[in-house]
Amino acid sequence: MAELNRYDNRLGVMGWLFKGRWGFERYLYILHRITGLGILFYFLMHIVVTSLRAFDIYLWTEGEFFHHPVFRFGEFLVFAAFAFHAFNGLRLVFVELGFAVGKPIEPVYPYKTSLTKQRPLFVIMMIFAFILFVFGTYEFIISMGKMIGG
């Protein structure tokens, strides 16, 4: 019976997630799409809930269901998605306008891609997103304390 050649999988799941042929830009692309869909879902849900006011004011004023801590945490997740999505979107706009691409160079081995020029912009934008996230986390903790504490 022929032996099977197996790949060395010492890294396990972490190797599958973070090592391989994709750079971190690919993961930014995936996360940007996921956060965009999450924000879109929240936007559609917000329109439906807000439109309930047009049908019956009772549904709008008795909406305690939406003030439950689980929904508040969901709003916090939407805010976190917004912080990442907004600043990553600004990074993409700067890249598309050519501000972070760098000058064209002759392709000499080892090749230098424009992605290495984009990484400092990524770090700067994610620092801004993190600062916005910290302020949002502070507001979330304060509002949860008021809701739970009375």
ZAZATOR-416900 format. One line per 10 residues: number of its first residue (from 1); their letters; for each residue x, y, z of N, C-alpha, C. Coordinates in nm, 4 decimals, always signed. Layout:
BEGIN
NUM> a> X Y Z X Y Z X Y Z  ...
This chain:
BEGIN
1> maelnrydnr> +0.0840 -0.1179 +0.0000 +0.0000 +0.0000 +0.0000 +0.0890 +0.1248 +0.0000  +0.0548 +0.2195 -0.0815 +0.1353 +0.3409 -0.0949 +0.1175 +0.4299 +0.0273  +0.2285 +0.4917 +0.0671 +0.2215 +0.5836 +0.1799 +0.1723 +0.7203 +0.1335  +0.0940 +0.7830 +0.2202 +0.0449 +0.9171 +0.1890 +0.1464 +1.0207 +0.2344  +0.1720 +1.1163 +0.1499 +0.2558 +1.2290 +0.1903 +0.1668 +1.3300 +0.2599  +0.1986 +1.3559 +0.3848 +0.1178 +1.4506 +0.4616 +0.1965 +1.5788 +0.4832  +0.1235 +1.6873 +0.4883 +0.1862 +1.8161 +0.5138 +0.2132 +1.8314 +0.6626  +0.3221 +1.8971 +0.6922 +0.3553 +1.9245 +0.8310 +0.2614 +2.0333 +0.8822  +0.1874 +2.0028 +0.9866 +0.0881 +2.0966 +1.0385 +0.1204 +2.1310 +1.1829  +0.2441 +2.1682 +1.2071 +0.2840 +2.2005 +1.3437 +0.2168 +2.3270 +1.3952
11> lgvmgwlfkg> +0.1829 +2.4173 +1.3068 +0.1262 +2.5447 +1.3501 -0.0215 +2.5349 +1.3846  -0.0887 +2.4324 +1.3408 -0.2295 +2.4126 +1.3739 -0.3180 +2.5209 +1.3149  -0.4190 +2.5594 +1.3917 -0.5167 +2.6581 +1.3453 -0.4510 +2.7944 +1.3261  -0.3592 +2.8304 +1.4143 -0.2940 +2.9604 +1.4005 -0.2149 +2.9685 +1.2693  -0.1557 +2.8586 +1.2292 -0.0867 +2.8570 +1.1010 -0.1825 +2.8731 +0.9855  -0.2999 +2.8147 +1.0000 -0.4003 +2.8281 +0.8954 -0.4505 +2.9714 +0.8871  -0.4656 +3.0370 +1.0020 -0.5192 +3.1727 +1.0027 -0.4163 +3.2772 +0.9621  -0.2953 +3.2663 +1.0120 -0.2022 +3.3774 +0.9986 -0.0809 +3.3495 +0.9113  -0.0571 +3.2282 +0.8727 +0.0571 +3.1983 +0.7864 +0.0044 +3.1516 +0.6522  +0.0824 +3.1694 +0.5519 +0.0394 +3.1229 +0.4217 +0.0697 +3.2237 +0.3141
21> rwgferylyi> +0.0034 +3.2096 +0.2040 +0.0335 +3.2937 +0.0889 -0.0333 +3.4297 +0.0949  -0.1267 +3.4508 +0.1857 -0.1951 +3.5792 +0.1945 -0.1208 +3.6708 +0.2896  -0.1111 +3.7971 +0.2533 -0.0565 +3.8971 +0.3431 -0.1684 +3.9520 +0.4309  -0.1318 +4.0413 +0.5200 -0.2343 +4.0947 +0.6089 -0.3340 +4.1819 +0.5333  -0.2978 +4.2289 +0.4149 -0.3918 +4.3079 +0.3360 -0.5138 +4.2260 +0.2976  -0.4937 +4.0970 +0.2739 -0.6066 +4.0098 +0.2406 -0.7019 +3.9985 +0.3595  -0.6458 +3.9902 +0.4794 -0.7302 +3.9823 +0.5986 -0.8012 +4.1150 +0.6230  -0.7352 +4.2257 +0.5916 -0.8022 +4.3556 +0.6013 -0.9191 +4.3629 +0.5044  -0.8997 +4.3090 +0.3850 -1.0062 +4.3059 +0.2841 -1.1259 +4.2262 +0.3359  -1.0997 +4.1084 +0.3913 -1.2083 +4.0236 +0.4427 -1.2790 +4.0929 +0.5585
31> lhritglgil> -1.2017 +4.1489 +0.6531 -1.2622 +4.2159 +0.7680 -1.3390 +4.3406 +0.7253  -1.2899 +4.4109 +0.6236 -1.3606 +4.5293 +0.5733 -1.4964 +4.4893 +0.5159  -1.5000 +4.3791 +0.4421 -1.6272 +4.3311 +0.3868 -1.7230 +4.2868 +0.4973  -1.6729 +4.2145 +0.5965 -1.7583 +4.1656 +0.7054 -1.8150 +4.2824 +0.7850  -1.7310 +4.3807 +0.8191 -1.7818 +4.4955 +0.8946 -1.8800 +4.5769 +0.8113  -1.8569 +4.5862 +0.6811 -1.9518 +4.6575 +0.5941 -2.0873 +4.5898 +0.5924  -2.0887 +4.4572 +0.5846 -2.2163 +4.3848 +0.5873 -2.2842 +4.3978 +0.7230  -2.2058 +4.3976 +0.8301 -2.2634 +4.4161 +0.9637 -2.3265 +4.5533 +0.9798  -2.2601 +4.6559 +0.9307 -2.3147 +4.7916 +0.9378 -2.4400 +4.8029 +0.8515  -2.4393 +4.7395 +0.7356 -2.5577 +4.7394 +0.6493 -2.6752 +4.6704 +0.7180
41> fyflmhivvt> -2.6505 +4.5568 +0.7823 -2.7567 +4.4860 +0.8543 -2.8127 +4.5733 +0.9657  -2.7250 +4.6410 +1.0414 -2.7712 +4.7297 +1.1473 -2.8541 +4.8439 +1.0898  -2.8096 +4.9000 +0.9781 -2.8820 +5.0099 +0.9149 -3.0228 +4.9664 +0.8742  -3.0341 +4.8491 +0.8135 -3.1665 +4.7991 +0.7736 -3.2549 +4.7725 +0.8951  -3.1966 +4.7141 +1.0009 -3.2736 +4.6893 +1.1227 -3.3169 +4.8214 +1.1864  -3.2305 +4.9211 +1.1820 -3.2632 +5.0521 +1.2376 -3.3803 +5.1160 +1.1622  -3.3825 +5.1024 +1.0307 -3.4930 +5.1571 +0.9516 -3.6243 +5.0887 +0.9884  -3.6217 +4.9574 +1.0036 -3.7442 +4.8843 +1.0389 -3.7944 +4.9269 +1.1757  -3.7059 +4.9334 +1.2745 -3.7474 +4.9700 +1.4101 -3.7972 +5.1136 +1.4141  -3.7307 +5.2035 +1.3436 -3.7739 +5.3432 +1.3420 -3.9069 +5.3597 +1.2696
51> slrafdiylw> -3.9313 +5.2791 +1.1682 -4.0578 +5.2901 +1.0950 -4.1759 +5.2385 +1.1761  -4.1509 +5.1654 +1.2839 -4.2616 +5.1206 +1.3691 -4.3360 +5.2389 +1.4300  -4.2673 +5.3490 +1.4453 -4.3301 +5.4683 +1.5021 -4.4438 +5.5190 +1.4129  -4.4317 +5.5005 +1.2834 -4.5347 +5.5475 +1.1906 -4.6633 +5.4661 +1.2032  -4.6517 +5.3421 +1.2471 -4.7698 +5.2568 +1.2545 -4.8407 +5.2652 +1.3892  -4.7651 +5.2687 +1.4972 -4.8285 +5.2718 +1.6287 -4.7291 +5.3278 +1.7297  -4.7645 +5.4381 +1.7912 -4.6753 +5.5017 +1.8875 -4.6495 +5.4110 +2.0066  -4.7417 +5.3207 +2.0353 -4.7256 +5.2292 +2.1478 -4.6043 +5.1385 +2.1269  -4.5844 +5.0923 +2.0053 -4.4687 +5.0078 +1.9768 -4.3386 +5.0843 +1.9976  -4.3415 +5.2129 +1.9678 -4.2202 +5.2920 +1.9806 -4.1871 +5.3202 +2.1269
61> tegeffhhpv> -4.2856 +5.3573 +2.2065 -4.2587 +5.3931 +2.3455 -4.2368 +5.2713 +2.4335  -4.2945 +5.1593 +2.3993 -4.2781 +5.0383 +2.4801 -4.1683 +4.9484 +2.4246  -4.0701 +5.0047 +2.3641 -3.9621 +4.9265 +2.3044 -3.8523 +4.8908 +2.4028  -3.8884 +4.8498 +2.5230 -3.7899 +4.8111 +2.6233 -3.7058 +4.6930 +2.5771  -3.7584 +4.6179 +2.4837 -3.6856 +4.5030 +2.4308 -3.5519 +4.5461 +2.3714  -3.5496 +4.6639 +2.3126 -3.4280 +4.7115 +2.2479 -3.3326 +4.7810 +2.3442  -3.3736 +4.7968 +2.4694 -3.2849 +4.8562 +2.5691 -3.2230 +4.7505 +2.6587  -3.2353 +4.6264 +2.6205 -3.1750 +4.5158 +2.6943 -3.0227 +4.5223 +2.6764  -2.9456 +4.4811 +2.7772 -2.7988 +4.4873 +2.7648 -2.7419 +4.4112 +2.6449  -2.8105 +4.3067 +2.6000 -2.7618 +4.2333 +2.4829 -2.7653 +4.3232 +2.3592
71> frfgeflvfa> -2.8726 +4.3996 +2.3427 -2.8810 +4.4910 +2.2286 -2.7822 +4.6062 +2.2433  -2.7602 +4.6502 +2.3669 -2.6622 +4.7564 +2.3882 -2.5223 +4.7088 +2.3499  -2.4917 +4.5830 +2.3837 -2.3628 +4.5265 +2.3449 -2.3543 +4.5129 +2.1929  -2.4657 +4.4785 +2.1299 -2.4689 +4.4722 +1.9840 -2.4412 +4.6081 +1.9218  -2.4961 +4.7138 +1.9816 -2.4668 +4.8488 +1.9330 -2.3191 +4.8826 +1.9502  -2.2615 +4.8344 +2.0595 -2.1181 +4.8556 +2.0807 -2.0367 +4.7849 +1.9725  -2.0770 +4.6636 +1.9360 -2.0074 +4.5917 +1.8292 -2.0215 +4.6643 +1.6957  -2.1390 +4.7228 +1.6725 -2.1578 +4.8012 +1.5496 -2.0653 +4.9226 +1.5513  -2.0513 +4.9852 +1.6675 -1.9597 +5.0987 +1.6786 -1.8152 +5.0559 +1.6517  -1.7749 +4.9422 +1.7077 -1.6390 +4.8923 +1.6843 -1.6182 +4.8628 +1.5358
81> afafhafngl> -1.7189 +4.8037 +1.4727 -1.7098 +4.7758 +1.3289 -1.7009 +4.9064 +1.2509  -1.7769 +5.0068 +1.2939 -1.7720 +5.1368 +1.2272 -1.6335 +5.1997 +1.2390  -1.5737 +5.1928 +1.3579 -1.4417 +5.2534 +1.3778 -1.3395 +5.1902 +1.2840  -1.3391 +5.0575 +1.2758 -1.2451 +4.9911 +1.1851 -1.2782 +5.0227 +1.0401  -1.4055 +5.0106 +1.0045 -1.4480 +5.0254 +0.8656 -1.4198 +5.1673 +0.8139  -1.4438 +5.2669 +0.8979 -1.4236 +5.4058 +0.8557 -1.2762 +5.4347 +0.8291  -1.1901 +5.3977 +0.9215 -1.0489 +5.4315 +0.9040 -0.9810 +5.3421 +0.8010  -1.0240 +5.2178 +0.7891 -0.9699 +5.1350 +0.6813 -1.0176 +5.1880 +0.5460  -1.1401 +5.2394 +0.5406 -1.1900 +5.3007 +0.4175 -1.1101 +5.4243 +0.3796  -1.0749 +5.5065 +0.4789 -0.9891 +5.6225 +0.4504 -0.8529 +5.5778 +0.3979
91> rlvfvelgfa> -0.7993 +5.4711 +0.4553 -0.6721 +5.4179 +0.4068 -0.6840 +5.3755 +0.2605  -0.7946 +5.3096 +0.2279 -0.8148 +5.2651 +0.0902 -0.8294 +5.3828 -0.0056  -0.8954 +5.4893 +0.0392 -0.9084 +5.6089 -0.0449 -0.7709 +5.6693 -0.0710  -0.6884 +5.6801 +0.0336 -0.5536 +5.7347 +0.0149 -0.4710 +5.6480 -0.0798  -0.4859 +5.5175 -0.0689 -0.4118 +5.4274 -0.1579 -0.4608 +5.4431 -0.3011  -0.5917 +5.4504 -0.3201 -0.6464 +5.4647 -0.4557 -0.6064 +5.5968 -0.5198  -0.5913 +5.7005 -0.4384 -0.5484 +5.8296 -0.4917 -0.3974 +5.8358 -0.5127  -0.3265 +5.7324 -0.4714 -0.1834 +5.7245 -0.4959 -0.0953 +5.7849 -0.3896  -0.1510 +5.8206 -0.2743 -0.0697 +5.8826 -0.1701 +0.0196 +5.7827 -0.0974  -0.0146 +5.6556 -0.0988 +0.0625 +5.5567 -0.0227 +0.1219 +5.4490 -0.1113
101> vgkpiepvyp> +0.1307 +5.4735 -0.2394 +0.1796 +5.3706 -0.3302 +0.3306 +5.3784 -0.3471  +0.3871 +5.4958 -0.3434 +0.5302 +5.5105 -0.3637 +0.5634 +5.5304 -0.5107  +0.6890 +5.5585 -0.5356 +0.7333 +5.5810 -0.6731 +0.7537 +5.4476 -0.7438  +0.7282 +5.4447 -0.8741 +0.7551 +5.3208 -0.9471 +0.9060 +5.2951 -0.9547  +0.9438 +5.1697 -0.9329 +1.0850 +5.1332 -0.9387 +1.1018 +5.0143 -1.0321  +1.2235 +4.9922 -1.0741 +1.2528 +4.8788 -1.1608 +1.2422 +4.7498 -1.0796  +1.1755 +4.6487 -1.1337 +1.1593 +4.5250 -1.0572 +1.2892 +4.4448 -1.0510  +1.3599 +4.4578 -0.9421 +1.4854 +4.3872 -0.9198 +1.4663 +4.2970 -0.7986  +1.5158 +4.1746 -0.8107 +1.5014 +4.0798 -0.7005 +1.5913 +4.1211 -0.5857  +1.5517 +4.1177 -0.4600 +1.4197 +4.0825 -0.4082 +1.3214 +4.1955 -0.4342
111> yktsltkqrp> +1.2056 +4.1587 -0.4822 +1.1059 +4.2556 -0.5244 +1.0488 +4.3317 -0.4057  +1.0293 +4.4606 -0.4261 +0.9646 +4.5447 -0.3255 +0.8285 +4.5835 -0.3809  +0.7262 +4.5481 -0.3103 +0.5913 +4.5794 -0.3566 +0.5452 +4.7108 -0.2965  +0.4380 +4.7627 -0.3512 +0.3822 +4.8866 -0.2966 +0.3171 +4.8625 -0.1613  +0.2938 +4.7365 -0.1279 +0.2316 +4.7067 +0.0009 +0.3211 +4.7473 +0.1168  +0.4521 +4.7406 +0.0986 +0.5414 +4.7826 +0.2063 +0.5321 +4.9328 +0.2297  +0.4969 +5.0081 +0.1265 +0.4771 +5.1524 +0.1431 +0.3436 +5.1832 +0.2106  +0.2481 +5.0911 +0.1995 +0.1153 +5.1140 +0.2555 +0.1073 +5.0793 +0.4037  +0.1987 +5.0000 +0.4531 +0.1888 +4.9534 +0.5914 +0.1968 +5.0650 +0.6947  +0.2831 +5.1658 +0.6803 +0.2789 +5.2753 +0.7785 +0.1436 +5.3472 +0.7802
121> lfvimmifaf> +0.0827 +5.3634 +0.6647 -0.0498 +5.4252 +0.6596 -0.1515 +5.3379 +0.7323  -0.1400 +5.2065 +0.7159 -0.2280 +5.1148 +0.7881 -0.2112 +5.1321 +0.9386  -0.0877 +5.1394 +0.9853 -0.0627 +5.1534 +1.1288 -0.1209 +5.2846 +1.1803  -0.1020 +5.3925 +1.1079 -0.1544 +5.5231 +1.1499 -0.3069 +5.5200 +1.1566  -0.3707 +5.4658 +1.0539 -0.5172 +5.4617 +1.0520 -0.5726 +5.3721 +1.1624  -0.5061 +5.2619 +1.1905 -0.5550 +5.1732 +1.2961 -0.5315 +5.2332 +1.4345  -0.4293 +5.3172 +1.4488 -0.4115 +5.3898 +1.5755 -0.5282 +5.4856 +1.5955  -0.5675 +5.5570 +1.4902 -0.6840 +5.6452 +1.4998 -0.8105 +5.5656 +1.5311  -0.8262 +5.4509 +1.4664 -0.9433 +5.3663 +1.4927 -0.9418 +5.3178 +1.6370  -0.8243 +5.2841 +1.6884 -0.8143 +5.2376 +1.8267 -0.8485 +5.3493 +1.9244
131> ilfvfgtyef> -0.8030 +5.4710 +1.8966 -0.8366 +5.5848 +1.9834 -0.9875 +5.6068 +1.9848  -1.0503 +5.6036 +1.8676 -1.1959 +5.6167 +1.8609 -1.2635 +5.5022 +1.9352  -1.2097 +5.3822 +1.9225 -1.2637 +5.2649 +1.9909 -1.2529 +5.2804 +2.1425  -1.1429 +5.3356 +2.1922 -1.1259 +5.3554 +2.3367 -1.2299 +5.4538 +2.3886  -1.2522 +5.5644 +2.3170 -1.3547 +5.6600 +2.3590 -1.4931 +5.5955 +2.3570  -1.5218 +5.5174 +2.2549 -1.6502 +5.4478 +2.2475 -1.6666 +5.3457 +2.3578  -1.5585 +5.2762 +2.3926 -1.5637 +5.1791 +2.5022 -1.5930 +5.2491 +2.6335  -1.5312 +5.3644 +2.6551 -1.5573 +5.4418 +2.7765 -1.7046 +5.4815 +2.7847  -1.7591 +5.5327 +2.6757 -1.9009 +5.5703 +2.6736 -1.9910 +5.4490 +2.6959  -1.9538 +5.3352 +2.6378 -2.0330 +5.2132 +2.6547 -2.0332 +5.1695 +2.8005
141> iismgkmigg> -1.9178 +5.1737 +2.8653 -1.9103 +5.1328 +3.0057 -1.9920 +5.2270 +3.0928  -1.9846 +5.3570 +3.0663 -2.0634 +5.4544 +3.1430 -2.2129 +5.4287 +3.1240  -2.2569 +5.4084 +2.9999 -2.4003 +5.3875 +2.9752 -2.4480 +5.2550 +3.0326  -2.3655 +5.1517 +3.0285 -2.4051 +5.0235 +3.0877 -2.4136 +5.0352 +3.2391  -2.3231 +5.1129 +3.2986 -2.3285 +5.1344 +3.4431 -2.4551 +5.2071 +3.4839  -2.4969 +5.3059 +3.4044 -2.6212 +5.3773 +3.4339 -2.7419 +5.2869 +3.4157  -2.7378 +5.1998 +3.3147 -2.8517 +5.1129 +3.2876 -2.8642 +5.0056 +3.3954  -2.7541 +4.9459 +3.4334 -2.7587 +4.8376 +3.5316 -2.7722 +4.8934 +3.6724  -2.7011 +5.0032 +3.7008 -2.7023 +5.0609 +3.8343 -2.8300 +5.1356 +3.8678  -2.9040 +5.1719 +3.7708 -3.0289 +5.2396 +3.8019 -3.0346 +5.3701 +3.7369
